[in-house]
């Protein structure tokens, strides 16, 4: 039956890795903990069992937008689903309660906060849910990147149900420590473990360190004008400034942050989801559970506080499997901003030194990602304990020509500078250290007498970015360390004597010098774009038809069909309903509902 539901309801011929394993465990009555990357099809792992099991499955989900998206998609596929949250009018709420009690709902989506307020309505028959699903399960752990106290109440809710339902926890990103917390705090009983890895091969990762961040952003968005994208900023102020910058540049932009009133946030979010605006500029308040499948790029205007947040946010690109890009615009100032945010992040005012130290260590790992020269994908995956090759071929570091360079002499000069400053009871930041080594004559250097240091000017011919890159490398190596939050300074670390005494040599990958007119490497093309001009025209006409239907039905366009499904239509050119049923993502409900319109369009375009 599961294969029939997969084909008839959701339009797929086969399961993705891990899906059938998770479904089997649930149907066997086992709790499960599934860690599957965004786009791996986590939802089907519990939606199919919910269709097979008697009674109503309860899905605990953190955000209203996620519930609406999931329920809209399920209904479009002919699956009876509903949600209960504050977005419903009194009449809608009462109607949903009636549907639940009449046994007309197979999947009910609720927020964890609702579990605390009142008992959930259940069908009059088969009242106890056979399955309780916890989505975004990492929210239960304070060691994760999005801890929510309401998730701590879920275990008591499940324990109060008789007979106890199967409990299934799902997340896209979780370190080993967070996975242990999920299992313990949700009281999972001997759970089956399903992990399909963390890699998203369709995503291209890039780090840029632009001299002018605004200009770099405008360049990136211009190259993808008309495509759907998200720009993440660290603060509300930055969101407003970037949104204004893009709007003045003629881009169809909107914004989202906690400082806006509820009405504007909902309107702006809907404008983005319904493709009325192509670029969303937002803080991390936006995005968890946003199931928009056609996001072509995610740009981080500021560096996030940790790798988990970054991978979760970047993972909102390419959810339908199409190629997408994830670009981080890095500045050393981001580290200071994030450390400030971490120091003031305890909502209850309780000082937890272990948690503060933990979060600062996570920030350090994120900084190493942004400043290192090895494969970006490998950095991300190794953080989650997953192995990967040293070369992925689809990130900016792998596509940049590097050469192994002996930087021992330069490292000695930098360490000597830090050492001489220590002798004068001083510790300074990376920029000032670079200015000293290059023989800078700024007012600050003269006022502090730094031009009298023996190391002043000993790297006069070096470029500032090279000195800074080597300092970052020495900090990661441990020879030097960065201390302080608001104004970080560089101090001596461990083992620096070995470098000064020439007992150890240091080799670092540095980019080869290249002609400034030579473009930087780009990700290899994928098969997600229609290959010919004719197919591109067909693709655009299919998008227009999809938009007309979505507008008529008041749902986002990707609820009708994803971009990946439209591309498959371009490849297969179905001229009959029978051929149309072979298109990926076309189930029986959508075949009946939309088949004639799309087949008619394909016939018209291919016969002319």
C-alpha positions in Angstrom: 0.0 0.0 0.0 2.8 2.5 0.8 4.0 2.3 -2.9 0.5 2.9 -4.1 0.1 6.0 -1.9 3.5 7.2 -3.0 2.5 7.0 -6.6 -1.1 7.9 -6.5 -1.1 10.6 -4.0 2.4 12.1 -4.4 3.4 11.2 -7.9 6.7 9.5 -7.3 7.7 6.0 -8.6 10.3 5.2 -5.9 11.3 6.2 -2.4 14.4 8.3 -1.6 17.1 6.9 0.7 15.9 6.5 4.2 12.2 7.0 3.5 11.1 3.4 3.4 13.3 2.5 6.4 11.5 5.2 8.4 8.1 4.2 7.2 8.8 0.5 8.0 9.9 1.4 11.6 6.7 3.5 12.2 4.5 0.8 10.8 6.2 -1.8 13.0 5.3 0.3 16.0 8.8 1.6 16.8 9.7 5.2 17.9 12.2 6.7 15.5 14.7 9.6 15.3 15.3 10.6 11.7 18.0 13.1 10.7 17.5 13.9 7.1 18.7 17.0 5.2 16.2 19.6 3.9 14.9 18.3 0.6 15.3 14.6 1.4 11.6 14.1 1.8 11.1 13.9 5.6 7.4 14.7 5.4 6.6 11.6 3.4 8.1 9.4 6.1 5.2 10.2 8.4 2.5 11.3 6.0 2.3 7.9 4.3 2.1 6.0 7.7 -0.6 8.5 8.7 -2.6 7.5 5.6 -2.2 3.8 6.5 -2.8 3.9 10.2 -6.3 4.0 11.8 -7.3 7.3 13.4 -5.7 10.7 13.3 -1.9 11.4 13.4 -0.8 14.5 15.4 2.1 16.5 13.9 3.7 19.0 16.3 5.3 21.8 14.2 6.8 25.1 15.4 5.5 27.6 12.9 2.1 28.6 11.5 3.6 29.0 8.0 4.9 25.4 8.0 1.5 24.1 9.0 -0.3 26.0 6.2 2.2 24.9 3.6 2.0 21.3 4.6 -1.8 21.2 4.8 -2.2 23.0 1.5 0.2 20.5 -0.2 -1.6 17.5 1.4 -5.0 18.7 0.4 -3.8 19.3 -3.2 -2.7 15.7 -3.2 -6.0 14.5 -2.0 -5.0 13.8 1.6 -7.3 15.0 4.4 -5.3 17.3 6.7 -6.0 20.3 8.9 -4.2 22.6 11.4 -5.2 24.4 14.6 -3.6 27.7 15.3 -4.3 31.4 15.8 -4.5 32.2 12.1 -8.0 30.5 11.9 -11.1 32.6 12.3 -13.7 31.5 14.9 -15.8 29.9 12.2 -12.8 28.1 10.6 -11.7 26.8 14.0 -15.2 25.5 14.7 -15.4 23.8 11.3 -12.0 22.2 11.8 -13.1 20.8 15.2 -16.2 19.3 13.6 -14.1 17.7 10.9 -11.8 16.2 13.5 -14.6 14.8 15.6 -16.3 13.4 12.5 -13.1 11.4 11.7 -12.5 13.4 8.5 -8.9 14.4 9.3 -6.0 12.1 9.0 -3.2 14.5 9.9 -3.6 17.3 12.4 -0.9 20.0 12.6 -0.5 21.8 15.9 2.1 24.1 17.6 3.8 22.8 20.8 2.4 25.8 22.7 -1.2 24.5 22.1 -0.3 21.3 24.0 0.1 23.4 27.1 -3.2 25.2 26.9 -5.8 22.5 26.5 -6.6 19.0 25.5 -6.6 18.5 21.7 -9.9 17.5 20.2 -9.9 13.9 19.0 -12.2 11.9 16.6 -15.2 10.4 18.3 -14.1 7.0 17.2 -10.5 5.8 17.4 -9.8 8.8 19.7 -6.2 8.2 20.6 -3.7 9.2 17.9 -1.6 6.2 16.7 1.3 8.4 15.8 2.7 11.6 17.2 5.3 13.4 15.0 7.7 16.0 16.3 9.0 18.1 13.4 12.2 20.3 13.9 13.0 18.1 16.8 16.3 19.9 17.5 14.3 22.7 19.1 14.1 20.5 22.3 17.9 20.9 22.9 19.5 24.0 24.5 22.7 22.9 22.8 21.1 23.3 19.4 20.6 26.5 17.4 16.9 27.1 17.9 16.0 25.9 21.5 12.3 26.4 22.4 11.1 25.7 25.9 7.7 24.6 24.7 9.3 21.5 23.2 10.1 20.3 26.7 6.4 19.8 27.3 6.0 17.3 24.4 7.1 14.2 26.3 4.5 14.8 29.0 1.8 15.2 26.3 2.7 11.9 24.7 3.0 10.1 28.0 -0.6 11.2 28.8 -2.1 9.4 25.8 -3.4 5.9 26.2 -2.4 3.7 24.6 0.9 5.4 24.1 1.4 6.3 20.4 4.4 5.7 18.3 6.6 8.8 18.5 8.6 10.0 15.5 11.1 12.8 15.8 12.5 14.5 12.6 15.2 17.1 12.1 17.5 18.2 9.3 20.5 19.3 11.3 21.7 17.8 14.6 25.1 17.2 16.1 25.7 14.0 18.1 25.1 15.9 21.3 21.8 17.3 20.1 20.7 13.9 18.9 21.3 12.5 22.4 19.1 15.3 23.8 16.3 14.6 21.3 16.2 11.0 22.3 16.4 11.7 26.0 14.1 14.8 26.4 11.4 13.4 24.1 11.5 10.1 26.0 11.9 8.0 22.8 11.7 4.3 23.5 14.5 2.3 21.9 14.1 4.4 18.7 15.1 3.3 15.3 17.8 5.6 14.0 17.4 6.8 10.4 20.1 9.1 9.0 20.6 9.8 5.3 23.6 12.1 5.8 23.7 15.8 5.7 25.0 16.5 2.2 22.9 18.5 -0.3 24.8 17.9 -3.6 22.6 20.3 -5.5 23.8 23.3 -3.4 26.8 25.3 -4.4 28.6 27.0 -1.4 30.7 30.1 -1.6 32.3 32.5 0.8 33.2 36.0 -0.3 35.1 38.7 1.6 34.1 41.8 -0.3 35.6 45.2 0.2 32.1 46.6 -0.5 29.4 44.3 0.8 26.5 46.3 -0.7 28.1 46.2 -4.1 28.7 42.5 -3.8 25.1 41.8 -2.8 23.7 43.9 -5.7 26.0 42.0 -8.1 24.8 38.6 -6.9 21.1 39.5 -6.9 21.4 41.1 -10.4 22.8 37.8 -11.8 19.7 36.0 -10.6 17.2 38.7 -11.2 13.7 37.3 -11.4 14.6 34.2 -9.4 13.3 33.6 -5.9 16.0 34.2 -3.2 16.5 34.9 0.5 19.0 37.4 1.9 19.7 36.8 5.6 20.9 39.7 7.9 22.0 39.6 11.5 20.0 42.5 12.8 16.6 44.3 12.1 18.5 47.4 11.1 20.5 45.6 8.5 17.3 44.0 7.1 15.7 47.4 6.7 18.9 48.9 5.0 19.3 45.9 2.6 15.6 45.9 1.7 15.8 49.6 0.9 19.1 49.0 -1.1 17.5 46.3 -3.2 14.2 48.3 -3.7 16.1 51.3 -4.9 18.0 49.0 -7.3 14.7 47.9 -8.9 14.5 44.5 -7.3 11.2 43.0 -6.2 12.1 42.9 -2.5 10.2 42.5 0.8 11.4 42.1 4.4 10.7 40.1 7.6 11.8 40.6 11.2 10.4 40.7 14.7 10.1 44.5 14.8 7.4 44.5 12.2 3.7 44.2 13.3 2.0 40.9 12.7 0.0 42.1 9.8 3.0 43.3 7.8 5.0 40.2 8.6 2.2 38.0 7.3 1.6 40.1 4.2 5.3 40.2 3.4 5.7 36.4 3.9 2.7 35.7 1.7 4.1 38.1 -1.0 7.3 36.0 -1.1 5.5 32.6 -0.9 3.1 33.5 -3.6 5.9 34.9 -5.9 4.5 38.5 -5.7 8.0 39.4 -4.5 11.1 37.5 -5.6 13.6 38.5 -2.8 13.0 38.1 0.9 15.4 40.1 3.2 15.1 38.7 6.7 16.6 38.0 10.1 16.7 34.3 11.3 13.1 34.9 12.5 12.1 33.9 9.0 12.4 30.6 7.4 12.0 27.6 9.7 9.5 25.3 8.1 9.1 27.5 5.0 8.4 24.9 2.4 8.9 27.1 -0.7 10.5 24.7 -3.2 11.7 27.2 -5.8 14.2 29.3 -3.8 17.2 29.5 -6.2 19.7 31.2 -3.9 20.3 32.1 -0.2 22.7 34.9 0.5 24.0 35.6 4.0 24.7 39.3 4.2 26.1 38.7 7.7 27.7 35.5 9.1 25.4 33.5 11.4 26.4 32.6 15.0 26.9 28.9 14.2 27.2 26.3 11.5 23.8 24.7 12.4 22.0 28.0 11.8 23.9 28.6 8.6 23.2 25.1 7.2 19.5 25.3 8.2 19.1 28.7 6.5 21.2 27.9 3.5 19.2 24.7 3.1 16.1 26.6 2.2 17.5 26.9 -1.3 16.9 24.1 -3.8 14.3 22.2 -1.9 13.0 20.6 -5.0 16.4 19.2 -6.0 17.2 21.9 -8.5 20.7 23.5 -8.5 20.9 26.5 -6.1 23.6 28.7 -4.6 24.4 29.6 -1.0 26.8 32.6 -0.6 28.2 34.0 2.6 29.5 37.6 2.5 32.0 37.6 5.3 33.4 40.5 7.3 35.5 40.3 10.5 32.9 42.7 12.1 30.4 39.8 11.9 32.3 38.0 14.6 32.0 40.9 17.0 28.3 41.4 16.3 27.6 37.7 16.9 29.6 37.6 20.1 27.6 40.6 21.3 24.3 38.8 20.4 25.5 35.6 22.1 26.4 37.5 25.3 22.9 39.0 25.5 20.9 36.1 24.2 19.7 34.6 27.5 16.0 35.5 27.6 15.6 34.6 31.3 18.5 36.7 32.5 20.2 33.6 33.9 23.9 33.4 33.4 24.9 30.0 32.2 28.7 30.0 31.7 28.8 26.6 30.1 26.2 27.5 27.5 28.0 30.8 26.9 31.3 29.0 26.4 29.5 26.5 24.1 28.0 29.1 21.9 31.3 31.0 21.6 33.0 27.7 20.5 30.2 27.3 17.9 30.9 30.9 16.7 34.6 30.0 16.4 33.8 27.0 14.2 31.6 29.2 12.0 34.5 31.7 11.7 36.9 28.9 10.7 34.4 28.0 7.9 34.3 31.5 6.6 38.1 32.1 6.7 39.5 28.6 5.8 40.6 27.5 2.4 39.7 23.8 2.4 36.5 22.4 0.9 33.4 24.3 2.3 31.1 21.2 2.0 33.7 19.1 3.9 33.8 21.7 6.7 30.0 21.6 7.0 29.6 17.9 6.9 32.5 17.2 9.3 30.8 19.5 11.8 27.9 17.1 12.0 30.3 14.1 12.3 29.9 13.1 8.6 32.8 12.1 6.4 33.3 13.6 2.9 36.0 13.9 0.3 38.5 16.6 0.5 37.3 17.9 -2.9 33.6 18.4 -3.7 33.9 20.3 -7.0 30.9 22.4 -6.1 32.1 25.1 -3.7 34.1 28.3 -4.1 37.2 26.9 -2.4 37.3 23.7 -4.6 36.8 25.9 -7.7 39.6 28.3 -6.7 43.1 27.4 -7.7 45.2 27.1 -4.6 48.8 26.3 -4.1 50.5 24.9 -1.0 52.6 27.8 0.3 55.3 27.8 2.9 54.2 30.7 5.2 56.6 29.9 8.0 58.6 33.2 7.6 55.5 35.3 7.4 54.0 33.5 10.4 57.2 34.2 12.4 56.9 37.9 11.6 53.3 38.0 12.7 53.9 36.0 15.9 56.9 38.2 16.7 54.6 41.3 16.4 52.1 39.8 18.8 55.0 38.9 21.1 56.5 42.4 21.0 53.1 43.9 21.8 52.8 41.6 24.8 56.1 42.8 26.1 54.6 46.3 26.1 51.4 45.0 27.9 49.4 45.5 24.7 47.1 43.3 22.6 45.6 44.6 19.4 43.2 43.5 16.7 44.1 41.9 13.3 43.8 45.1 11.3 46.2 47.1 13.6 48.7 44.2 13.6 48.6 44.2 9.8 49.1 48.0 9.8 52.2 47.7 12.0 53.7 44.9 9.9 53.2 46.9 6.7 54.7 50.1 8.2 51.5 52.0 8.6 51.7 55.7 9.6 48.2 56.2 10.9 47.5 58.6 13.9 46.8 55.6 16.1 50.2 53.9 15.3 52.1 57.1 16.0 50.1 58.0 19.2 50.7 54.5 20.7 54.4 54.5 19.6 53.9 51.4 17.5 56.2 52.6 14.8 59.1 52.1 17.3 58.5 48.4 17.5 61.3 46.3 15.9 58.7 44.5 13.7 57.3 47.8 12.3 57.3 47.6 8.5 59.0 44.2 8.2 56.1 43.1 5.8 55.9 46.3 3.9 55.3 44.7 0.5 52.5 42.3 1.8 48.9 42.8 0.9 46.5 43.4 3.9 44.2 40.5 2.9 47.2 38.1 2.8 48.4 39.1 6.3 44.8 38.7 7.7 44.4 35.3 6.0 47.6 34.1 7.7 46.5 35.5 11.0 43.2 33.6 10.7 45.2 30.5 9.8 47.4 30.9 12.9 44.4 31.3 15.1 42.8 28.1 13.7 46.2 26.3 14.2 46.3 27.5 17.8 49.6 29.4 17.6 47.6 32.5 18.2 44.2 33.1 19.8 41.5 35.7 19.5 40.1 37.1 22.8 37.4 39.6 23.7 34.0 40.1 22.3 33.2 43.8 21.4 36.8 44.5 20.4 38.6 41.2 19.8 42.4 41.2 20.0 45.0 38.7 19.0 47.2 37.0 21.7 49.8 34.3 21.8 48.4 30.7 21.8 50.0 27.3 22.3 53.1 26.1 20.5 54.0 29.5 19.1 57.6 29.0 20.3 58.1 26.1 17.8 57.4 28.6 15.0 59.7 31.3 16.4 62.5 28.8 16.9 62.0 27.3 13.5 61.3 23.9 15.0 58.1 23.6 12.8 57.2 24.7 9.4 53.8 25.9 8.4 52.2 25.3 5.0 49.0 27.0 4.0 46.7 26.8 0.9 46.7 30.3 -0.6 44.9 31.3 -3.8 47.1 31.6 -6.9 47.4 35.1 -8.2 45.2 35.5 -11.3 44.3 38.1 -13.9 41.6 40.3 -12.4 39.7 39.9 -15.7 39.5 36.1 -15.3 36.2 35.2 -13.8 36.1 33.1 -10.7 35.1 29.5 -11.1 31.3 28.7 -11.0 29.4 25.6 -10.1 29.1 23.1 -12.9 25.8 23.2 -14.7 23.2 20.7 -13.6 20.3 19.0 -15.4 17.7 21.1 -13.7 17.5 23.7 -16.5 15.8 22.9 -19.8 18.6 22.5 -22.3 17.2 24.3 -25.4 15.8 27.7 -26.1 12.5 26.1 -27.1 12.3 24.2 -23.8 13.1 27.4 -21.9 10.1 29.1 -23.6 7.9 26.1 -22.7 9.2 26.2 -19.1 8.2 29.9 -18.8 4.7 29.2 -20.3 4.2 26.3 -17.9 5.2 28.7 -15.0 2.6 31.2 -16.2 -0.1 28.5 -16.3 0.9 27.4 -12.9 0.7 30.9 -11.5 -2.8 31.4 -13.0 -4.0 28.2 -11.3 -2.3 29.1 -8.0 -3.9 32.6 -8.0 -7.3 31.1 -8.7 -6.9 28.6 -5.9 -5.2 31.1 -3.5 -2.2 28.8 -2.9 1.5 29.4 -3.5 2.6 28.3 -7.0 4.8 25.5 -5.8 1.8 23.8 -4.1 0.4 23.2 -7.6 3.7 21.9 -9.0 7.4 22.4 -8.1 9.9 23.9 -10.6 11.4 20.4 -10.8 8.1 18.9 -11.9 7.8 21.7 -14.6 11.3 20.8 -15.8 10.4 17.2 -16.1 7.4 18.2 -18.2 9.8 20.1 -20.5 11.9 16.9 -20.9 9.0 14.5 -21.4 6.6 16.8 -23.2 3.5 14.8 -22.3 0.9 15.0 -25.0 -1.7 12.8 -23.3 -2.9 12.3 -19.7 -1.3 8.9 -19.6 2.1 10.4 -20.4 1.4 13.3 -18.0 1.0 10.7 -15.2 4.7 9.7 -15.7 5.9 13.2 -14.8 7.7 13.3 -11.4 5.4 14.8 -8.8 2.1 14.1 -10.6 -0.2 12.0 -8.5 -3.7 10.9 -9.2 -5.3 14.0 -7.5 -3.2 16.5 -9.4 -3.5 14.5 -12.6 -7.3 14.8 -12.4 -7.2 18.4 -11.2 -4.6 19.9 -13.5 -3.8 17.4 -16.2 -6.0 18.6 -19.0 -4.7 22.2 -18.8 -1.0 21.3 -18.8 -1.3 18.7 -21.5 -3.2 21.2 -23.7 -0.4 23.7 -23.2 2.3 21.2 -24.0 0.5 20.0 -27.2 0.0 23.6 -28.4 3.6 24.5 -27.8 5.1 21.4 -29.3 2.9 21.2 -32.4 3.7 24.8 -33.5 
